[in-house]
Every structure is written in structure tokens, then in C-alpha cells.
Amino acid sequence: MNDFRLRTEDIRLDEIQNLFVSTTLDREIINSLKSSKTIVLEGSRGTGKSFLLRMSEVELNSSFATDKVLPVYISFVASPLIHTNDPEQFKHWMLATICYELLRALRRKGLLIGSSPATALLSSQNESSGGLEQKFGKIMQAYQDSYKSSSTNFSIEDIPDVRQFKDAVEEICEETKIRRIYLLFDEAVHIFRQEQQRQFFTLFRDLRSPYVTCKAAVYPGVTAYGTTFEMSHDATHLRVERDISSEGYLESMKEIVLKQADGKLQDAIMQNGENFAVLAYAASGNPRMLLNTAEKCPRMRTNEVNETIKDFYRADIWTEHTGLGTRYAGHRSLVDWGRNFIERHVLPATRQKNEVRAEHNESTCYFWIHRDAPELVKESLRLLEYTGIVRKHKDAVRATDSELGTRYELKFGCILALESSPVASGMSLIKTLTARRLTEYGMRNQLFQSLDLDFHSVSDDDIREMLMSQLEQSVEQLRLSAWQINTLRQHNLCKIRDVLETSEEDMKSRIRGVGEKRAARVRNAALAELLEYLSG
């Protein structure tokens, strides 16, 4: 039985390289992440942003002795849990977290032993590096536990400001002969807390110095950069986009699966190459979706692949998207309208166009939206980008009457799922794809008039209320394997709150019967999944 690791958080750092499949795109992104450029890396869930950040960390660590560039990986996935009376709570939590992870990275390199004048700049007290690391770890954890009581107050005296932090980094680099420190920010901010996003990108910009370079992984469509951050001036923007029409696409996606597949699935893929190919194209370059669907096709037979594509791309793929509207009521109208727009109009129109153009050897997975379409329409499409159901393909595209707009690409699996036999239709559709054929939606299209205007932004009070509600949900809401869910339930970890509030040591002791390593893996997988679930 295959037990695919669908998330980078489930993979140990020393295993990353063994699972890496090097494509031209991925290699270019990693090289950029290893350069001195400030990078914003954009991609939908499951496209591999975290994996590429981690790969760059591994390679930078490997060359540290000669290049003297220290990577510091920092995940902000816990940001939804922060609810304090501190008006600058997110900024202070970020700085405490950065200090903690920096000290941890230095300690692992053996570069901070005992007291150091440089590390003392990070604190008002003369503490050893180990004491500082422990102190910042406690501050960071206290903020992350603040969801339990909104009246929590914190002393921020020990948290450095940006200038103090940069001064400390400069001295650390001079003392340890480090040339530069790269801060690799993953899961940068909660998608529905735009104030957090603005604060992050202000800090992201302000941290830049001759000794500090920042890199951040963000989601498309839902990231607010604020007024102080300008992409063209403050960073290089990269996108994780694996084009299904590109040379080498199929082989690279196959290798991603083969690296984790057991012998039986490997044989099945080799024996049923075209069936696997359709499954790979259906994922539109999203490794997590491909692994999810390949796991459901252990024999890779035609009927398995057909049913999996129909089930996953008609139902499963929409579960996460619709869940946004369930958890964040202020966005429900946008979420529901976007789903109806794609399912009831764009997909049927695309299928009809493909049927008509089949005799001309042309097919499409694209549609076009006028640049002056209502803002709520664009917001709805941005949410679809976030969950990966659509992808912005190109801006400023001319359509009928030379009007300008944006070309979007539909998830190819959603198109295949409409076919009676996705396997039978899949390869002919992929071989004849052209961006010239698309369905156009002008700025006054009547479908836009049905968008409910009952929309409001999400406040911190809303977030806290939603968070409390989500914590009481069953662990079955999480996208974990049946074995992981059963293991948690058997040990009385039935709610999301139970997993979140169980320490690693307690988790290991409670589920010791499956072995310490596997117990840790269950806990880490559950924690990573629930934090992503809480973030939206």
C-alpha cells in the first residue's frame, strides 16, 4: 500500500533531495532562491513552493563552508492562532519567531557557543545563545497559544525592533564570517487577515540589508502587499507554474510519483502509461493533486483512472474551495458565485467549444475576463486561483474587438471529468490544446449581475470566532489518511483542538504502540494539515 507524503512538512530535511525531481523551471527557481535577490514565490496550494524553499535550504547548507550563506527557514503557518491585546501583535510575533529560528540555525552550525556580544544585541539581558533561543521560543509559543484567551497580555521588552535586529545580524555576520543570511519565509500570512499581510510585507521590505536577504512563498490572488511594498522595486516575482504543454512535463510528473510509489504501483504505471499520462495532465502541474489521485489508482487501470478523475475533479477539488465560504461567512457569496460560474457556465461552454473544434484539431482549457469586469468578479476568481481551480495565464490579452482582459486556465482535470471516459478523451484533448480558442466574458456579461453584493471583509473578531468554531470540528475534516484519522481517534484525539493542544512528547507516549517515529509522523502530519486548514 502506498503512503504518499503529500506535504513538505511530512518530509525530513535529509530526505528532501531523494524526492526532488529537477525540471528546468524548478532548477531556475531554486537558483533564484539561492541568489542574493529578494524573491516572492507565488503558487497555489500543492504546487511545491515549500518543497522548493526547502531544497534551496538544503543546497545552501551543503555549500555553507565555501559560500558562507546561512539559510534560515521560517514558517508562519501558525499566524491564525494569534489573538492578543497587543496592537502590534503580529509584528512582535514575527520578530520573535525570526530571532528564534535564526539562533536555532546558528546553533546547528556550531557558530554560537556561550555568550556573544552580537546575540546580546537581541536582548536587554546578557544571556547565552541557548538562553536567548529558549526565551524567544517561549515568546513565540505564548503568542501562538493566545487564541485560548483573547485578554492575554505580553511584555515586549525583550523583542528587538527592526533596527536592533539588523544591527545584531551585522555583528553576527562579522564575528562568524557569514557573508549573508537568507530568511526563507513559508506560509507567510493568514490569507483572510489582510492587515497581517501588509505588516509582513512592510517587515519583509524593512529587513533588507547588505547582510539579510528575504524570500517568501505566497498564494496567488489572495495576497495583499500593502501600500509600502512595490513588487517591481522591492522583489523579484516568480511563479510556480508547470505548463502541461511544455516539453518534459509528463516525464517529470511521472518521476515525482515513482519516487514515492511502491513496486506494484511503479509496475502499474509502466504497464499503463497512457492512463497515468491522463492522470498527470489532469493535475495541471500540481504534484499534490497528482499524488492524491495516483494513490487512488493502485493498478492504474482505465476504470480506476476514469472514476478517480470524475470523483476528484467533480467533487473533491471543490470541497476545499466551498469550505472557504463555510468557514468565512463574509466570503460565502464570492465562493459560491465562483463555483457556480465555473461549473454551470465556463466548463460547459469549454466542453461545447472542444466538441465543435474537434474536427479542426483544436481544444481549449482557457477563458477570458474583461479587464473592466466588476471587482467582486475578480475577487471571486482570485479565490479560485488560491485553491488552484483556475490559474491566471496572461494579462493584457486582446480578445474580440481588440478589448483587453485576462486569460485564465481551467484545471484540466475539471474538463476531463465532464467526459464519459476521461482516459479515452484525454490525450486527444491535450495534444490539440491552443490558447487561441477561449470563451470570452465581457465587462457587462449578464452572469456578473447575479453576484450577490452581500460581502464584507473579515475582522479579527470574525477570525477568532471562526477559529473557535473550527477547533471544535472533528479530525475527519482534515485531509489525512484513513489510518492517521483512525490512529488519532483511537487515542481520544477526536477534535482539531485535541491535536493542536497535544505536545509532541505527549503524542508519542499516547500512540507509542505504532513506534516513536511513526507516532511523530502522525502528529506532524496532523498538525501541519490542521494549521493549513485553519489558515483558510
C-alpha positions, -999 to +999 in steps of 0.1 A: +000+000+000+013+034-009+016+060+018+024+092-002+038+122+017+016+149+002+031+178+022+066+190+025+061+193+063+059+155+064+094+151+048+126+152+068+152+177+056+177+149+049+151+132+027+142+162+005+169+156-021+159+120-026+124+131-036+134+161-057+127+159-095+147+186-112+130+203-141+142+234-159+116+255-140+123+241-106+161+245-111+157+281-122+135+289-091+160+272-067+189+291-083+170+323-078+162+314-042+200+307-037+209+341-052+211+374-034+178+386-050+148+393-029+122+368-041+084+365-038+075+329-049+038+325-059+019+293-064-014+276-055-017+250-028+002+218-036+023+232-064+056+228-044+065+262-031+075+248+003+095+220-013+115+244-034+122+266-004+134+235+015+155+223-014+173+257-016+179+255+022+195+220+017+217+232-011+227+264+007+236+243+038+257+220+017+277+249+002+279+269+035+315+260+042+326+277+010+298+303+002+291+313+038+254+319+031+232+308+060+196+298+052+170+303+079+137+286+071+107+303+089+071+291+087+043+315+096+016+288+093+006+294+130-004+330+124-042+323+126-037+314+163-025+349+173-052+368+192-039+392+219-044+427+232-011+438+217-020+462+188+012+452+170+009+415+179+017+401+145+049+423+141+062+413+175+054+376+169+072+377+136+103+392+151+103+368+180+099+339+155+127+352+132+150+356+162+142+321+174+148+304+141+180+325+134+195+314+167+185+278+161+202+278+127+234+294+141+235+268+169+231+240+145+261+253+126+281+255+159+285+292+154+271+305+187+286+289+218+280+306+251+276+343+254+282+365+224+282+404+222+263+401+189+235+379+203+233+402+233+220+429+209+189+407+206+181+411+242+183+436+270+199+409+292+234+393+288+222+358+281+239+328+264+228+319+229+209+289+243+191+311+268+181+335+241+168+308+218+148+294+247+135+328+256+123+337+220+108+302+217+087+309+248+076+343+235+067+328+201+047+300+217+029+323+240+016+343+211+006+311+193-013+299+224-030+333+227-061+320+209-071+303+242-076+337+259-081+370+240-072+390+271-037+377+271-011+405+277+026+403+268+058+420+277+075+430+245+106+445+262+128+415+251+117+417+215+141+437+193+129+463+168+139+460+132+170+483+136+183+463+166+178+430+147+197+443+117+225+456+139+227+422+156+228+403+123+256+426+110+277+418+141+269+381+140+280+380+103+312+399+111+321+377+140+312+343+123+325+353+088+290+347+074+286+366+041+248+368+041+217+354+059+187+343+038+154+344+055+131+318+038+095+327+048+069+299+042+032+302+047+038+339+050+005+351+065-032+341+071-050+347+038-080+365+052-062+388+076-050+415+052-036+436+080-012+408+088-002+406+051+005+443+050+026+441+082+045+412+068+055+429+036+064+460+054+088+440+076+099+419+046+110+452+029+125+467+060+147+437+068+166+441+036+203+450+042+238+440+030+236+411+054+200+400+051+180+388+020+144+378+023+124+352+003+087+345+007+063+319-006+027+333-011-006+323-026-019+338-058-049+361-058-053+364-020-021+381-010-023+418-001+011+436-004+000+469+011+010+504+001+046+504+012+057+473-008+061+476-046+068+443-063+087+459-092+110+477-069+112+456-037+114+420-050+116+396-080+083+379-086+084+342-096+055+318-102+054+280-097+036+271-129+042+237-146+028+241-181+011+209-193+021+217-228+058+221-220+084+196-231+093+171-204+061+178-184+049+142-184+082+126-175+089+150-146+054+144-131+059+106-136+092+108-117+076+126-088+052+097-083+077+069-090+100+083-063+073+076-036+054+047-052+058+011-041+069-016-066+033-026-076+023+010-084+056+015-103+048-016-124+013-004-130+024+030-142+049+014-166+023-010-180-005+016-183+015+046-194-013+064-212-037+060-183-011+076-160-005+103-185-041+114-184-040+114-146-008+136-148-023+161-173-055+163-152-034+176-123-023+206-144+012+206-128+001+203-092+022+175-076-001+171-045-032+166-067-013+141-088-001+121-057-036+123-043-052+108-074-024+083-082-028+069-047-064+060-056-053+041-087-031+013-074-035-008-106-037+022-129-065+005-149-088+025-172-119+022-150-099+032-119-085+063-136-118+073-151-136+070-118-109+088-098-108+118-122-146+121-121-147+118-083-118+141-076-123+168-101-161+169-098-163+167-060-131+165-040-114+195-056-145+217-047-146+206-011-117+229-001-130+258-021-165+256-008-151+252+027-138+288+024-173+300+023-184+278+051-156+289+075-155+326+064-191+336+060-182+371+047-168+354+016-195+329+010-212+348-018-179+351-037-170+315-031-205+302-042-207+325-072-172+315-084-181+278-082-214+283-100-197+304-126-172+277-134-193+246-130-225+259-147-211+282-174-174+281-181-169+243-180-200+235-202-190+263-227-155+249-228-167+214-235-190+226-262-162+246-278-140+215-277-167+194-294-172+219-322-135+224-328-125+187-326-127+183-364-102+212-367-078+195-342-083+223-317-092+222-280-091+247-251-089+249-213-089+288-214-114+316-208-111+354-209-124+380-185-126+417-195-102+439-176-131+462-165-153+434-151-167+441-116-142+439-088-162+413-070-159+390-101-121+394-099-121+387-062-141+356-068-116+345-094-088+352-070-102+328-046-104+302-073-068+308-081-059+303-044-075+268-044-059+260-078-091+255-098-082+283-122-048+299-129-042+333-143-025+326-176-017+360-190-027+396-185-035+422-212-047+397-238-067+411-267-100+394-275-129+402-298-130+438-309-095+443-296-107+445-260-082+438-233-086+413-205-071+384-186-068+349-199-074+322-173-066+284-175-090+259-161-078+229-141-075+203-169-090+176-147-122+196-143-126+195-181-118+158-183-142+150-155-171+160-178-162+133-203-178+099-202-144+084-204-116+108-194-089+083-205-104+079-240-107+117-245-077+129-225-048+125-249-066+139-279-076+170-259-041+176-246-024+172-280-047+198-296-047+225-269-044+260-281-047+293-262-062+310-293-096+293-286-113+306-254-147+317-241-150+354-236-168+372-208-172+409-214-173+436-187-212+437-187-218+400-191-252+392-176-237+364-155-219+390-135-251+406-124-260+376-104-231+381-080-245+388-045-232+421-032-236+410+004-198+409+010-177+422+039-141+419+049-132+397+078-123+413+111-101+400+138-132+393+159-147+373+130-114+354+127-114+345+164-150+333+163-143+312+132-112+298+148-130+287+179-156+270+157-131+252+136-112+239+166-143+220+177-145+202+143-137+165+140-102+155+129-121+138+100-123+173+085-085+171+079-071+156+047-053+128+065-051+091+055-077+068+070-050+052+091-039+085+105-075+095+113-082+061+130-050+063+150-059+098+163-094+087+172-083+055+189-062+076+212-090+100+221-077+128+198-111+134+181-112+171+176-089+195+159-083+212+193-071+179+208-043+176+182-033+212+184-031+212+222-012+178+225+026+182+227+049+161+206+061+141+237+026+135+249+016+124+214+045+099+212+036+085+246-001+082+238+004+064+205+036+046+214+022+013+201+029+023+165+065+032+171+081+065+181+089+076+145+055+068+131+038+084+161+058+116+155+049+115+118+012+112+126+014+142+150+034+163+125+011+154+096-020+162+116-005+195+130+006+207+095-027+198+080-048+214+107-027+246+106-033+249+068-070+241+074-072+269+100-055+294+077-082+290+051 
